[in-house]
Amino acid sequence: MQKLDIFNHIFPKPFYDLMMKIAPGLEDMGKRVRGVPMLHDLDERFRVMDRFEDYQQILCLASPPIEALGDRDIAVQLTRAANDGMAELIEKYPERFPGFVASSR
């Protein structure tokens, strides 16, 4: 039986790299999410996903919210990086990620 898991948080690599450049020492939520490898490490995510047969995820961007990371110009850059990164993931791994929830800004 196929399992479709929705609302799975992730940082696509282009977004994560830009976030680390813009706000590498972000406290609170920023510090917590940096400690969760599955949010940005695809090898770790796939290792966990592979434990379940016929399992797919619909992706969405993890916290902290984009607007907490900088001004409007930074938010626009981050939003583009997030959406482009998500689109790249579903294009490259359609058997794992059939879709994503786009960021809006």
N, C-alpha and C positions, 0 to 999 in steps of 0.2 A: 504494500500500500504506500503510495507516495505521500510524503509529508512536506507541506509548504509552511515554513516558519516565517511569520511576518514581523516587521519592526526590529530587525537585527542591526545593532549599532556597529559602525565601522568608520575608520578614517582612511579613505583612499590615499595611496602613497603621495600623489602630488599635493593633496590637502595637508596631510600630516607633515610633510617636509616643509611646506610654507608656514604652517602653524608653529613648528619648532624654530623656524627662523625668526618669526615675528614675536612669539611669546614663549621662549624656551623655559622660562622660570615661572610660568603661570601657576599660582598657588591654588589651593582648594580643589575644585573639580579638575583643573588642569593637571595637578599633581596626581590625583587619583587615576585619571585615564591613562597617563603615561605608564602607569604600573600594570596595565592590563594588555598584555601582548596581543591577544586575539583581536583587539581593535585596529591594529595596524600591521600585524605580521600574518600574511596570508598562509605561510607554511603552518603556523600554529592553528589558524582558523580551519584549514583543510584537515589537519590531523584530528581535530575535534569533530568536524562534520562527517568525516569518514567512519566514525563510530556508529553512524545511523544509516540504514539502507534507504535508498530513494528519498533523500533529504535535500531540500533546497531552501534558500533564504531570500527574502525580499529585504533589501538593504536600506538603511537610513543613516544619516550622519549622527555621530555620537556627540554628547555634550563635551565641552561647554558650548553655549550658543555662539554663533559667529559674531554677533554684535558685541559680545564681551571681550573680543580679541583685538579690537581696534576701531578706528574711525570708519566712515563710510567707504572710502577708497580701499582700505584694507578688507572690509567686509565684502566688497564686490570681488576683489581678487580671490579671497577665500571661497566665496560662493561658486565662482567659475571653476576653481580647482576641485572643489567637492563634486559638483555636477559632472564635470568632464571626467574626473576619476571614477565616479560611479558608472557612467556610461561605458568607460573603458573596461571596467570589471565585468559588466553584464555582456559586453560584446566578446570578451576573451573567454569567459567562463559561463556560457548560457546554461549549461547543465547544472551549475551550482547556484547561480544568481539570475533568476528569470526577470528581475526588475528591481527598481529602486524608487524611493520617495525623494523627489527633487527638493533641494534647498531653495528657498525663495529670499530674494533680497533685491 
